[in-house]
Amino acid sequence: MKKFNFSIFTLLIIDMLWMIQVTAQETILLTEKPGTFKFRKEPLNGQGPDIYGKQCACTNAESDAMLGKLENLVHVFRRTPVMAENKGFDGVCRLYGGRCSSKYGYAVPADVKLWFKSWSLRKGQEVQWVNEPPQWIVEINQLDKFRDNGFNESDFSNTSDPTNPAFSEKAQSETTIALNELFYLPGVKEVIQPGIDRYGDYVVIYNPERPPYWEQVTVREAFRLLLNYWKCMPDKAAVDVMIPVLNQEFAVFSEAEKDGFAYIGESESISRIGSTKNETPVVRPNPAYWNRNLPKSTIQLMVLEVFNPEYAESKMEKCLKNADGYYYVYKLMNELDINLLTSSIAH
């Protein structure tokens, strides 16, 4: 039997590792290259009807006033060292309209998106990340970010061959919208200070003198929305299976439990709804939070992703090592004093 030459094998491995290291070193972030910063302002009044069919577009004057407030907010971000120095990237700030919900909101919804078009040195050539560059988004006057933690049922209103007599496009669309308004609290709430709450990697900046920005939902209400959704599904076979199961799960609760708040339930259940108090209640945006005596062109709430310092620093180190432009995003998170943002909230 021919013997395997471990010496040659070892040399090959060392050679491969050396080549990988050299390749990785061929690209480095140009952290000292002077950059630029530009605003891209878009009218906020072209949103049209919201998901409930209500017109929520603002006037030109309200749009201009809100854009001015958003620009002032961006100047708070630009006080951080990474943005004040503006080195290693060309910054672009896009101000544009957010998703409207006249039922659960009031002030003009908007998004602030910061792009970091980072510069790198690759094989001796300066290159820039311009295709979907690193970005950071702040949501204004909306809680859309947390809807990802919701029920997220699909809308089958465009079904062409329904078998359920109770199905209609209108009913299916409306019940889907109503059910998807519910979501589970996105992690344990940490009150950093009055007006600043943290849920994992996300922070909510709000007016602590107002009612809560979301409200809990009862077990009865959660099941009502679930049953309404399934009753008008296009597939009768699916309806015949799901409705008895949901009714059976609902019947297990006492009347007092049905009128109590809903929480995430056992994973074995179909509804995933329970009555035992835990750190994951079922909630939805609270329309009572908004001060409707203020102009619509006011910032009453904002949601932003901000990692804790230790995690942000570890992400920075990894990105710097890998020549990843998200280094500047995590550096912004690490340097931002979120306490300064409370002054932007209208009272």
N, C-alpha and C positions, 0 to 999 in steps of 0.2 A: 504493500500500500504506500502510495506517495505521501510523504510527510508534508504538513502544512508549514510554511515558512512564516513563523510569528514575527520575526524581525521585519520582514517586508511589509506585513500587514500593519504592524505598529507604525512604521514610517508613513504608510499611506494615510492612516488615521490622522497623524500629526500634520501631514501636508494638507489634508482636507480642512482641519480645524484652522490652520493658518490662513488658508484661502478664504474661509468664512469670515474670519476676523478682519482680514484686509478689505474684503467686500463691504463689511459693515462700516469700516472706517472711511470708505470712499465717499460717504454721504454724511455731512455734518450740518447742523443748523448754524446759519450766519447770524448769531444773536446780537452782533454789534452793527449790523448793516442798517443805516438810517431808513426809516419807513415813512409812509404817508398815512393820512386818515381822511376819509370822505363820508359824507352823509348821503343817503338815498331816501328822500322823503316821498311817500306816496299818499294820496288822498285817502282818508279813512271813511269817506261817505259813499263808497260804491258797493257796499255789501249786499244791498237788496234785502228781500224778506229773509227772516230767520227760519229755523226748522219748524216753527209753529205757524209759518205763513204770515207773520206780522212784520211790518216794515220797521227796521231798526236803524236805517241809515241816518247819519247825522248831517247837519247843515254844513255848508262850506265854512262858516264862521266857527262852528264847533270843531270841525276837523282841523282848521288852522290853529285854534287855541290848544287843542290836545297835542298836536305836533310840536308846538312850542314847549309844552310841559315834558314831553318825551325827550326832547333835545336837552332840556335842563337835567333830566334824570341821567342821561348818558354822560353828562359832564361829571357826575358823581363817580361813575365807573372810571372815567379818564383821570381821576386823581390818583388811582393806584399807580405804583411805580412802573409796572409793565406797560401801561397804556400812556403814562405821562412821558416816558422815555421813547416809546414808539420805535423800538429797534428790533430788527429781525423779521418784521412783517409789515405789510401794507394793510391797514385796518379799514374796513367798510362797515358802516352802521346803516341798516335798513329799518326804517320805521313804516309799518304798514298795518292795515286793519286786521283785527282778530275775528274769531268766530262769535257771531252775535247770538244772544239768547235773551230776548226781551222778557221772557217769563221769569227767568232767574237772575237777571242782571238789570243794570240801569245805565251806568256810565259807559262811555264809548270804549269798546274792547279793542285792544291793539297789541301788537307784538314788537319787541325790540330785538333785532338779530344783529349780533356782532360777528363779522367774519375776520379771520386772521390769515391773510394770504402770506404764509411764511416763506422765507428765503432759505435755500440750502445750497451747499457746495457739493456737487455730485460729479465725480471723476474730473475735477478741475473746472467744471462749468457751473455758473450760478443759475439756479433754476427756482421757479416760484410755484407754489401750490395754489392753482387758480381754479381747478375743477373740483367743486364741492369742498372748499377749504374748511379747516377747523372753524367751528361756530359755537356760539353761546346764545341762548334765547331767554328773554324775560317776557312772561305773559302779564299783560296789564288788564285789570278789571274782568278777569275770567279765571275759572278753575278747571279749564280743559285738561291740564296736565294730569289731573287725578282721575279723569274718566277712563284712562287705561287700566285702572284698578277696579273697573266696574263689571257689570253683567255682560256687556258687549254682545248682545244677541244680534243675529243677522236680520236684515229686513228683506222679506221675500215678497214684497208688494208687486214686483214686476213679473211674478210667475205667470206663465202663459196657459197652463193647463191645470188649474186647481181642481181638487176633488172634494173639498170641504164646502158645503153649502153656506157656511157662516163666513167664508172668506170674502173680503173685498180689499181692493188696493188701499182705499182710504183707511179702513180699520187696521189693516196690517201695518201700515206706515205709522199711524198714530200710536198704536200700542207698543211698537218697537221703540219709538222715540221716548215714550213715557217710562218704559222699563229701563232703557239705557241711561236715564238720568240718575239712576241709583249706582252707587259704587261703595266699595269697602274702604274704611279709613286706611290710608296708605302708610301704615306703620304707627309706632308709638309716638304720641304727641309730646314734644319737648318745648316748654315755654322758655325761650331764651330771655325774653323780657316782655313786658306788656307791649303788644303790637308786633311781636316777632315769634312765630312758631316754627319749629323744625319737625319734619317727618322724614327721617332717613336722610337722603341726599337733597331734599327739597325744603325750601324755606318759604313761608307765607308772610308777607308784610301787610299789615292791615291796621284799621282804626280800632283799638281795644274798647273804645267807648260805645261802639255800635253792637247790635246783637251778633251772635255767632255767625260766621260766614257760611256754615252749613248746618243742616238740621238732621237729627236722627229720624229714622223711619220705623214705624211699628211693624210687627210681624204680620198683622192683618193687611196693612197697606202693601207690603212687599209681596205677599202671596196674591193679593188682588191684581197687582200689575203683572205678575207672572202668569196667572190664569187667563187674564184678558189677552195677553200676547199669544198664548198657546191655543186659545179657543178659536182664533181667526187665522191660524196657520193654513196654508193652501193644501197641505197633504193631510187628508182625513185619517189615514192610518196612523200618522204620527200623533194627531190630536187624540185618537182613541186610546193610545198607549200612555201619553203624558198626563192628560187631565186626571184620570183616576189615581195615578201615582202622586201628583201634586195635592189632590184632595185628601188622600190618605195621610200624607206628611203633615198637612195643615190640621187635620183632625186630631193629631196627637197633642197639640198644644191646648192648654186650658184657656178659658175665656180671658182670664187675667193675663196670661202669657201672650195671647193674641193682641191684646191692647198695649202690651209692653214693647219696648224697643227691640228691634231685630239686630242680631249679630251674626257673624260668620258661623255656620253650623258644621256638622260632621261632614267629612269629606265623602262618606259613603252615601249621603243623601243626594237626591237629584236637585233639590232647590238650593242647597248650601246655605239655608237660612236656619238660625237657631235663636233661642230666647235666653240662653245662659250668657250673662254679662262677661265680656272679654275685651281685649284691646283692639278688636276689629269690628266696630259697629257698622251697620248699613246706614249710609248718609246720602244726602243730595244738597246742592247749593240752597242757601236760605235767602229768599227774596227780601226778607225783612232787614238784611244787613245793610242794604244800600240806602244812603241818605238822598232821597229824591228832591230835597230842597236845594241841593247843590247843583251847579251846572253839569250837564252831561260830560263836558270837557274837563273832568277832574279825575285824578288818579285816586281811587278809593281802595285798591287792592292790587298786589302784584305777587307773582309766583316765580321763583328762580331756583336753579340748581346750584347748590354751593356745598361742596364736599367739606368734611371736617378737615382741619389743618394737616393732621398726620397722613390721611389718605391722599389729600391733594399733593403733599410733598412727595409721597411715593410715586404718584402718577407723573409728576414733573420729572423726577429723576429717571424714570423709565423712558419717557418721551425724549428727554435730552439725549440719553444714551442711544436711542433708536432713530434720532434725527426726525422725530415726529412733531409736526407743527402744533399739535394739541398741547404741547408744552406751555404755550402762551395762554391757552384757555385755563389750564389748571393753575397757572401762576396768577392769573386774574382772580380766580376763586380764592386762592390762598391769601392774597393781599387785600381783598375787598373787605371793608368795614361795613357790615350789613346794618349796623346801628345808624349809619348816616342816611339810610334809605327811608327811615320813618318820617323824616321831614318832608318827603315827597307825597305822603298820603294826606288827602284832604280831610279836614275836620269840620 
